[in-house]
Structure formats: C-alpha cells, structure tokens
C-alpha cells in the first residue's frame, strides 16, 4: 500500500468517527427533546385536569370500561370535590368489574356528592358495579335503550380436572386445612368449599341489595324484581324505579337548573379522572417514529412489543365480580 493510500484511509477513518460522534450527539439530543416534550405534555394534562374546571362551569366525568380499584381516581374525585366547579355530571358506560373496585368508586362518588350537586347519565350501560357507582347519585338519567341493572355478585374459576386426567397430570399439595386455597381448579370443588364461596357471594350480594334498597327506596316484591341479576332497558328501569328519568346530558342540565338552581347555560367541561400517557396514542406513534429516526430501532420495537404506551388494558380481574357479561350467563 502506498503512503498516499494509507493517508487517505486514515482520513476516511477519522471522518467516519467524526460523523458517528455527530450522529450519536443528534440521537441523544432527539431523545432528550422527546422526553422533555412528553414530560411537558403530561404535566400540562395534569394541570388541565384541575384548571379546566372553574367556578363558572360544570364538570363532566366519564366512567367507562371495567371498574377496578384505582386510588388515582379516588384522589382525582377528591380534588374535584375541593375545586370550584358548580356541579358534576357523571357519565357511566360500564359493565361493572370487581366488587371491591366498584365499592371504592361508589364511596368516592358518595363523598363527592356531599360537596357538589351531582347527577348520573347512563350513556349505554350501567350494569352490576357500573350501576353500583350510579347509586351514589340522587338522580339517575338513562337513555331509553340503555341497559341498567344486573344487580348481583359472582365468582368464577376454571376447573382443569378433566383436562389433567386426559394428559395424565396430577397436581398434589399439602394444606394446613381442607378449605385452604379452595377451590384451586386442579381438583373437583368439594361441597364445603362451594358452600364457603356461596356464603361470601351472598354476603356481598346482600350488601349490594342494601345499597339499592336505601338509594332507590325499594323493598319487598319491588326490590326482589330488580335484584335477580337481569338487566333492563332504560324504559323498563324507569318503570321499576332504578332510574329517575329518561334523557341525556341536556336532561341532566335541566335537572340541575330545576333542582339545584344552576343555569342550564353553564358550560360543561371535561374532567379527566386519571390522565395517563398511554391515552395519547399520537404520542405513542411519535415516540416510536422518533426513536426509529434516531437510530434506536431496537428500543422502538421494544416499546411496541411490551405495550409500554399501549391503550389496550390487560385485564386481570381477581376476586368477587360485580360484572355483567352476556356470554357468562350472569
């Protein structure tokens, strides 16, 4: 190799290293800018949760999907109770969820009602734990075709006994007592275990019935009729006194004006209970795209694979359920 060629190769190596350093610098800068932008948007969304509700407005709260324990939601409702909002309209579209989660939400809404005029609007579904949450309000409005009810409690568990026999697998355990970890799904449920579970379910069911009795002023045959686990349309629910009125948000505003003296022209502003970065799907796409541009393709793919910014919740409902699901027959 001639000296000129050697010098040329050395210059190329230096140039490449210089370009790599520059590229690395811009990659790091891009990620930092992205992080600051995401942090700023998240901060503003948190601020917007509070500052968006003023003394001249009514807060609109949406409760949808499966209901589980959520301390952030409890704290957000507490902040709303201490805000200057004149009233609260709760929109519910939920099949229910865990009994404990629904009770937590019910208690939080009950405390909110003690501080602010509150009315519930059933958008499409207020079943089981969703209806339990609605009971916290003194006035429930539903659309004619809304589904309301499914007042009941259940516990479900799979039983793999026959499957294990087929594949020739036997699960053994050592227990301190016969009812420990029963039922476990690996052996037939004993009558004692089934009776213990039934006692738990019925105790929670009686508590749920008590809420309906107290809130809706129902008793005797009227209470029995609405607490057998079925769902009703809004029209049926009105006749059965599970709801107070048919309508929508305009109906709720009219009720607030009529009963609470709040002008029906008062602006209604959304109040987000639990702002999460995962709700910003455009940020998800932007983050992955920018990481790709920055050369961090493996990190971008990791984000997509693990669902770090996924807007689809992974459901894990454990324990007693106050949940309506047609295919489950409850």
Secondary structure, DSSP 8 states (H G I E B T S, - for coil): --HHHHHHHHHHHHHHHHHHHHHHHHHHHHHHHHHHHHHHHHHHHHHHHHHT--TTEEEEEEEEEEE---HHHHHHHHHHHTS--SEEEEEEEEEEEEHHHHHHHHHHHHHHHTTSEEEEEEEEEEETHHHHHHTTSS-EEE-TT-EEE----B------HHHHHHHT-------SSTTTT-S-SSS---HHHHHHHHHHHHHHHHHHHHHHHHHHT--HHHHHHH-SS-EEEHHHHHHTTSSSEE--HHHHHHHHHHHH---TTSEEEE--SS--GGG-HHHHHHHHHHHHHTT-HHHHHHHHHHTTT-SS------S-EEE--GGGT-
